Amino acid sequence: MIEVGYSPSVRLFEAAACGTVIISDPWPGLESIFVPNEELLVARTPQDVLTYLHEFDEEERQRMGQRARATIMRKHTATHRAIELERYADQLTNRVKQLQV
């Protein structure tokens, strides 16, 4: 993922899987994993963090954390990665077979 411009920390996935609301710094590709302001909050300044802590009540934080968790469980589990790895292996196997013909 570093080659395509970003490499998210595994901690981001772990926190979301626990249903914890996430406040992240902005980085390219973040939107490909989560929907900002629905599944996590993006802070560009320290004031943003303080604003989020004061503006979002506990119920909204829990709902946001649960939406992030749902995304992780729907798209980013170990099972998803294993299926993806198998798909890549199948693609490589098919390419090798085509080259041998």
N, C-alpha and C positions, 0 to 999 in steps of 0.2 A: 504494500500500500504506500510505502514511502516513495516508490518510483512514480506513482500517480499523483503525488503531492500532499498526501496526508497519511498519518498512521495513528488512529485513535488509540488511546490508552485502554487496556483491558479493564481498568478500574471504572471507566465510564459505563461499560456494559454490566459490570458487577453491581454498581450502584443502582442502575436502572432495573436490573433483575430483582433487586430487593425492594423496588418501589420507592426509592428515595428520590426526592426532588433534586435535580441537578442544576447548579449554576456553573456555567462553563465560560471560558474565554472564547472568542470567535476564532474559527480556523476553517480553511477551505475544506469542504466535504462534510462538514457537520450536518448540513441539511440533507445529506444523502442517508443519514442514519436516523435522525430525529427531526421533528417539526418544531422549530423554535417557537416559544411562547405557548405551545400546547403540550409538548413532552419534556421540555427543559427550558431554562432561561439562559440567555446569553448576556454576559456582563462585559462591557467594554471599559468601564471605569470602576474604581472602588465605590463611587456614589451609586452606580447601578446595583451593586450587591446590597448596599444599605437600603436602597429603594425597594428591591425585591423582598428583603427580610421584613420590611415594615408594611408593604402594601398587600402582600399575599397572606390571607388568613390560613389557618391550619387545614381547613377543609379543601381549599383550592390547592395547597401544596400536596395534599394527599391525592387529590384527583390527578394532578399533573404527574406525580410519581407513578400512579397506577397506569396512566396512559403510556408512559415510557416503558414500564414493565411489560405491558401488553405488546408493544412494538418489539421488544427484545424477544419475548417468548414466541412471537409470530414469525420473526425473521432472523434472529441472531443467536440461536442456541448451538450447543456442540453438535447436535443432530444436523442442523442446517449446514454447519461447516463440513461435517463428514460427507453429506450428500454432495456438496459443492466440490469437495476433493475427489470424490468418485466420478463426478461429471468431467472434471479436468483430466483424470486418468483415462476415462473412456475416450475423450477427444484425442488425447495423445496416442492411444492405442489405435484408433481409427486412422490417424494420420500416418502412423508407421505402416499399417496394413496397406494403405493407398500407395505409399512409396515403394512397397515391395512388389506391387502388381505391375 
